[in-house]
Amino acid sequence: MWFLGVAVLLMLVAGCGSGGDGGLAIEEVWARPAMAGGEAMAETGGMGGGGTGAVFMRISNDGGQADRLMGGGTDVAEAVEIHETVMDGEVMRMQMLPQGIEIPAGGEVMLKPGGFHVMLIGMQRDLSVGDTFEIELLFENAGSRVVTVEVREM
C-alpha cells in the first residue's frame, strides 16, 4: 500500500514540474533610455536615489489559467513596480498597480508607452540606446522569469 502513496506523490511532483512557465511567452522586451543621476537627481532636489525608467513588452498566455505579473527586480534599479498611465483630467500620470496586471488564459497583454509598463525606480546606471540588461519578472502562478531588455528609442 505504501507504494501507492509514493506513486501518487511522484505524479504530483511531476505534474508540478510540467508547464512551469504557465504557458507564458514574453517577447519584444525593450526600455527607453534613462538617466541614473545628474539631471534626474537635480529634478528631485538630489533626493530619490536616481531617475526612473520604463520597460515594455508583450506577454501572451496560451495556458489554461490566467496569471498575473506582480513585480520583479533588476540590478539597474533599486525597485521594480507595475504601473499604468492614466488620464487625470487633462494630466497624464502614472499609478502603481499593487495587484499587478492580469494575463488572461488564451490572451495577451501589451505593455507599451501610454499604458501598462514596468517602472524602474532609483536607476543605478544610465541606460543608453543599444545597451541590454536583465530583468526578473515575478508572476503569481508561473513564478519568476528572467528576460533580456534592449534599450532603444520609441
N, C-alpha and C positions, 0 to 999 in steps of 0.2 A: 504494500500500500504506500510506503514511503516513496517508492519510485514514481508513483503518480503525482505526488506533491512536487518532486524535483522536476518532472516533465512540465507541469503547469508553470512552475517558476521560470524554467528555461524559455518557454513560449512567451511569457510576459516580458522577460528581459529582451528577447529577440524582437518582439513587437515594438518595444520602446526604442530600440536602435534603428529600426527601419523608418525611412522618411523623416529623419531627424531635422531636415530643413523645413518641414511643414509644407513642402510644395512651393516654397518662395523662390522667386528669381529677382535678383537686384541688378539692374542694368542702367547704363547711361548715367553713371555717377560722376558728378562734377561739382566744382566750387568756384565761386568768384574770387578774384584777387582780394586780399585783405591785409591790413597792417596790424602788427603786434603792438607797436608803441608809437613814439614820435607824435604824429598828428592825432592819432586816436587817443593817446594819453592827454594831449593838450585839450582835446574836445571835452574830456571828462574831468578836467582840472587836475590831472595826474592821479586820479582815483580809478579803481576798477580793474587794474592789472592788465591793461591791453585792450585792443579793439575787439570787434566781432566779425564773424564771417558766416557764410551760409553754404550748405551742401544740398544739392538737388539730385533726384534720381527717379527711376520708375521701378516700382515694386509690384510684381504680379504674383498671384497666389492660385496655383492650379490644384491646390489641396481641397479636401472636403470640408474643412472648417476655417472660419475666419481667424485671423491672427491680428496682432496689434503691435505696431512699432512704438516702444516705450521710451527709448533714450539711447545712450551709448557713451562712448569715450574715445579719445584720441590724444596723442601726445602733442598736438599742435594747439590745443586749447585747454583751459582749466575746466570747462564744463561743456557738456553737450545736452541740448534740450530740443524738444519737438515744439515747433511754433507754427502759427498760421498768420498770414497777413489778412487783416480785416479793415473795412472802411468804418471809421467812427465819425459820422457826419461827413465832412469834406476832407478829413485827415486819414491817411492810411497809417495803420500802426500794426505792430506785431504783438501777438499774445501767445503765451506759453499754453501748451495743451497737456496738462498733468495726466490725463487719461490716454495720451498718445493718439495715434492715428490707426483706425481700423483698416485692415487689408481684407476685403471680403473674399469668401471662398469663391473660386472661379472668376475673380475680378482682379483689378489692378488700381493702383493709386499713383498719380504723378505728383512728385514733389518738385515744384517749379517756382521761379520768381513770381511774386504776387499771390502766392497760395501757400500750401503746406511746404515746410522746409525744415532741415536740421540746422539748428542755430549753434554756432561755435562761439563761446563766450570766454573772454580773457585770453586772447590769442597769445601764444608763446613764441611765435615767429611769424614773419611776413609770409604771405602766400602770393607768389608771382606766377604769371602765365607760364605754363609748361611744367610747373612743379607737380609732384604727386605726393600723396601721403595716405596712410591707412586710417580707417575709422572702424571701430567696432560698433555695430548696431545691435541693440537688445530688443528681441521680440518676446511677447508674452508666452507664446507656445513654442516657437522654433528655437528659442534661446539666442545665443549670440552668433553673429556673422561678421567676419572681417572682410571689408571691401577696400579696393584702392580708389582713391579720389584723384581726378585730374583737375588742375586749376586752369581755367580758361575764361575768355571773355564770353559774355552772353551771346 
